[in-house]
Amino acid sequence: MESLVKSDIFFFITSLAVIVVTGIFVFLFYYGFKILKQIRLITSRFKEEGEDFLKDAKEVRELYKGKLGSILGIISSVMMFSKKKRKTKADKN
């Protein structure tokens, strides 16, 4: 009879331990899924912002590409003009 009482106590304590451990796992999974959901939202936000940044960078590059081409054209024509002037002065001497 005493062994039956001991086994009942063992199963009672084991049952409580299983319930507590299960509760802890449920708690951890619940907050783990909440954290994963937030991480997914943050990464999608980063992706959207990154795409917007790339679009803006492309627009800026295109804007300055046209202006840079005209500026380089002006600089090269000024340099060509100054080289011609130098050659004509050297030829006169």
HELIX and SHEET records of a PDB file:
HELIX    1   1 GLU A    2  LYS A   92  1                                  91    
END                                                                             
